[in-house]
Amino acid sequence: MSTGLTAAQAGRFGLSRAWDAGIIAGLASAFFFSVAAQRLIAAGYVDPANLALWNNPDPTGNLGGQWLRVALVWLIKLIPGSNVTTLTGVTVVCAAFFQAFVMHDLIQRGWSRVQAGLSVGFTALHPVMLTMAISGSPLLMDGILVSLAILALDRLEAIGDTQSLILLGLLLAGLILSWPDAIFFFLPLIVLLPWAFKDIQNYNAAIALFVITLAPSLIVLTAVALGGRIFDISFRDLVLVWGSPMHGAAPDVLRASPWLAWHGGHLVGPFCALILLCFLLMPRTIIITVRFAFDRDERSRPVTGIAALLLPPLSGAMATYFWQLSAPVTVIAISLVSVTAWAQTANFRNWERWLWVVSIMFGVTFSWLTPFLWRSPDDQLWRSLLLGQAG
């Protein structure tokens, strides 16, 4: 009697074609990010924000809406032999997983291995993606939560089920804990919800929509208020820290921000500038407008595309108005993950896929050459060390 498995039976125990490609992309990304991170570590470079938080014996002074970041540093410090560079290892692993899932989803959407591989590969070369992957900063965690929120919004727009609402609410609660400027992303997204949830027929349905979505964030804020008592800090003091310029940053840090010097306290100007920067440094955002022009299905379900296109620059403009955004790199990073998440939900034509790849190539080239991302001395040092140009 033969004990061999049929091809169909063997396939049940294997990985799909999309997961095979995703794992390869993840491993390749992990290797690339690790080499880049080691280059900076060997040169003795550490992200100044991470170093300040790591060396601060009293983390409560850094609670400007960065509770998860403080908790992560506290947990890593419990690991024997850990140091500030351990944070970089965490972001490298998370970035590799992000790349793997993007590769998987693109293959699932009908992309060829070449098209999806080029998309993921060139994304890894983008300086903003590298910043998220090898700096050890919480920006990557914020970006992953934003990308998952975009995916949940697409599911809500397509299906309109309660599970997508619950997931979106949980993700927004996570953003409240991790990203100091999450409120500026949170509020415009909430405004878009009734447009995405087409089953709203009366006021009761609208109330249920907002209750389900907002409840996790309200619970989180209540927990923060109670948890602050452990450190003998009132919720009012936490709010004051969050609301102060750049969440309590030192005056010299504020003065060192060219972005705030030019745009602080304004809304329309920063919004236009950020839209332009996203188009120049992240030209894949233009593909959304192309899809609106040439695809009827995209126009019939526009909320996810609008959110991915406009929420990052709008949130950045609002943060600038309240003196909370030190540099546009955060907006570019959120735009990168938002538009990438949108692409994971869209059914591209073949020429649109190649246009997507070409736009990423252009964005990577322009980002490394333009002075827009390299205005501060720290950014210039980071670039020089990574490219081997520092003397």
Residue pairs with C-beta under 8 A, 6 or more apart in sequence:
15 23
17 107
18 103
18 104
18 105
18 107
18 108
19 104
21 103
21 104
21 107
21 113
21 116
21 117
22 100
22 101
22 103
22 104
22 107
23 100
24 103
25 99
25 100
25 102
25 103
25 116
25 117
25 120
25 121
26 96
26 97
26 99
26 100
26 103
27 96
28 121
29 95
29 96
29 99
29 100
29 120
29 124
29 133
30 92
30 93
30 95
30 96
32 124
33 92
33 95
33 96
33 124
33 130
33 133
33 134
34 92
36 130
36 133
36 134
36 386
37 88
37 89
37 92
37 133
37 134
39 385
39 386
39 388
40 88
40 134
40 382
40 385
40 386
41 85
41 88
43 385
43 390
45 381
45 382
45 385
46 84
46 85
46 136
47 135
47 136
47 137
48 378
49 137
50 84
50 87
50 135
50 136
50 137
51 84
52 62
53 59
53 62
53 69
53 70
53 73
54 73
54 77
54 83
54 84
54 87
56 62
59 70
59 73
59 74
60 231
60 233
61 248
62 69
62 70
62 248
63 70
63 228
63 233
63 238
63 241
64 180
64 241
64 242
64 244
64 246
64 247
64 248
65 176
65 179
65 180
65 181
65 182
65 242
65 247
66 138
66 178
66 179
66 180
66 247
67 177
67 178
67 224
68 138
68 141
68 174
68 177
68 178
69 138
69 141
69 178
72 87
72 90
72 138
73 87
76 82
76 86
76 87
76 90
79 86
84 136
85 136
86 136
87 136
87 137
88 134
88 135
88 136
90 136
91 132
91 133
91 134
91 135
91 136
91 137
91 140
92 133
92 134
94 133
94 140
94 141
94 144
95 129
95 132
95 133
95 134
95 140
98 140
98 143
98 144
98 147
98 337
99 120
99 123
99 124
102 119
102 120
102 123
102 340
102 344
103 116
103 117
103 120
105 344
106 115
106 116
106 119
106 120
106 343
106 344
107 113
107 116
109 344
109 346
109 347
109 348
110 347
110 348
111 119
111 348
111 353
112 353
115 353
115 354
115 357
118 357
118 360
119 353
119 356
119 357
119 360
122 357
122 360
122 361
122 364
123 129
123 336
123 340
123 360
124 130
124 133
125 364
126 336
126 360
126 363
126 364
126 367
127 364
127 367
127 368
127 373
127 383
128 281
128 282
128 329
128 332
128 333
128 336
128 367
128 373
129 333
129 336
130 386
131 137
131 139
131 329
131 333
131 382
132 139
132 140
132 143
132 333
133 140
138 178
138 179
139 330
139 333
141 178
142 175
142 178
142 179
142 182
142 334
143 333
143 334
143 336
143 337
144 337
145 171
145 174
145 175
145 178
145 179
146 175
146 185
146 334
146 337
146 338
146 341
147 337
147 338
147 340
147 341
148 167
148 171
148 341
149 168
149 171
149 172
149 175
149 189
150 304
150 307
150 308
150 337
150 338
150 341
150 342
150 345
151 341
151 344
151 345
152 164
152 167
152 168
152 171
153 164
153 168
153 189
153 192
153 196
153 303
153 304
153 307
154 304
154 341
154 342
154 345
155 161
155 163
155 164
155 167
156 164
156 165
156 168
156 193
156 196
156 197
157 196
157 197
157 198
157 301
157 303
157 304
158 301
160 197
160 198
160 199
162 212
165 197
165 209
165 212
165 213
166 212
168 213
169 212
169 213
169 214
169 215
169 216
169 217
170 216
172 182
172 186
172 189
172 213
172 216
172 217
173 216
173 217
173 219
173 220
175 182
175 185
175 186
176 182
176 183
176 186
176 217
176 220
176 221
177 220
177 224
179 185
180 242
180 247
180 324
181 315
181 319
181 324
181 325
181 330
184 314
184 315
184 316
184 318
184 319
184 322
184 324
185 311
185 312
185 315
185 334
186 217
187 318
188 310
188 311
188 314
188 315
189 307
189 311
190 210
190 213
190 214
192 303
192 306
192 307
193 209
193 210
193 213
194 200
194 206
194 209
195 303
196 303
196 304
197 209
199 205
200 206
200 209
224 235
224 238
225 235
225 238
228 234
228 235
228 237
228 238
241 247
241 248
243 322
245 254
245 260
245 323
245 324
246 253
246 254
246 257
246 260
246 323
246 324
246 326
247 324
249 326
253 326
254 260
254 323
255 261
256 376
257 264
257 326
257 327
258 375
258 376
259 320
259 325
259 326
259 327
259 328
260 320
260 323
260 325
260 326
263 269
263 270
263 273
263 320
264 320
264 323
265 320
265 321
265 323
266 320
266 321
267 317
267 318
267 320
267 321
268 317
270 316
270 317
270 320
270 321
270 325
271 313
271 314
271 316
271 317
273 328
274 312
274 313
274 316
274 317
274 328
274 331
275 313
277 313
277 328
277 331
277 332
277 372
278 285
278 312
278 313
278 331
278 332
278 335
279 285
279 286
280 363
280 366
280 370
280 372
281 332
281 363
281 366
281 367
281 370
281 372
281 373
282 332
282 335
282 336
282 339
282 363
283 359
283 360
283 362
283 363
283 366
284 339
284 340
284 343
284 356
284 359
284 360
284 363
285 308
285 309
285 335
285 339
286 359
287 339
287 343
287 352
287 355
287 356
287 359
288 305
288 308
288 309
288 339
288 342
289 309
290 352
290 355
291 298
291 305
291 346
291 352
292 298
292 299
292 302
292 305
297 347
298 305
298 346
304 342
304 345
305 342
305 346
307 338
307 342
308 335
308 338
308 339
308 341
308 342
309 339
311 334
311 338
312 331
312 332
312 334
312 335
312 338
313 331
313 335
315 331
315 334
316 325
316 328
316 330
316 331
316 334
319 325
325 331
327 375
327 376
327 379
328 372
329 373
329 379
332 373
343 356
348 356
367 373
368 383
373 379
374 380
374 383
381 390
383 389
384 390
